[in-house]
Amino acid sequence: MLDDGDCGGGVPVSTTAVQDSVERLTSSLRAHGVEGARVALVLGSGLGDFVDRVRGARAIPYASIDGMPQSSVPGHAGKLVVGDVGGVRVVVQQGRVHLYEGWSAHEVTRAVRAFGRLGVHALVLTNAAGGMKRAWPPPTLMRITDHVNLQGRTPLLPGEAGSGNPYDAELGAALDEAARASKVPLERGVYVGVLGPSYETPAEIRYLTAFGADAVGMSTVCEAQAGRAAGMRVAAISCITNLAAGLSPGPLNHAEVVEVGKQASQRFCDLLEAAVPRLSARVA
Ligand code: HPA
């Protein structure tokens, strides 16, 4: 871990090392026949069931892919699934790695960059998140309209300017349309990415709420930035699995996050299934 530089620590980033690691992973994915996908999806904690909606699915364990970081967090299966959804070729990451496990921002985003190298047009990121609005009972689904990166890390390389808001308005509209078509309620809001692994304190949640965040989680922001830098258009959905610290009665725990994510599974899968062809229709 941390083998290719960590922008937040004291190790200088070697652009060549990062690019080489992405190239190595891309070659391995090609060798596994992962080519031709138009849409890539990353499934967050407890949201892995979407792979059951993939037709002609072929699963490739991360362990057999050279250069693919593997998560040790429960609820993250560690498989790449290729197949079709609504007639669109997709590649689905069932499980992701996190900064709080000790991986660098470049490792966390390596697969996303590889998807870009393989010619994927649209990247859909999903996650479990804590909600900051009492009016949104878990499990509420929220499409991310913008984010605040409080992870103290960037996946961008020197010279990659970044793109401002990485979430694509047109793809966001496609998600809204899919929500209406599948009759799945979908809120909109700002996601704040924190490092974790501890959940926030009530004081931190008051602070995050004061500057405009609607949901908080420990992933997604680096992947969104890297996906955009890699030339893909990006959409993202949070499944609000709990009210954030101080808004809910008891202490938060990961098992509850995964469990509530599973309660949202049917709706979440219906929404994504309706979304994939609509997203694909909007990208080149
Ligand atoms: N905080 C941070 N990350 C999370 C939460 C939370 O409350 N719920 C799920 N992921």
Residues whose N, C-alpha, C, O or C-beta is under 5 A from the ligand:
A	BS01	HPA	A128 A129 G130 Y199 E200 V216 G217 M218 A244 V257
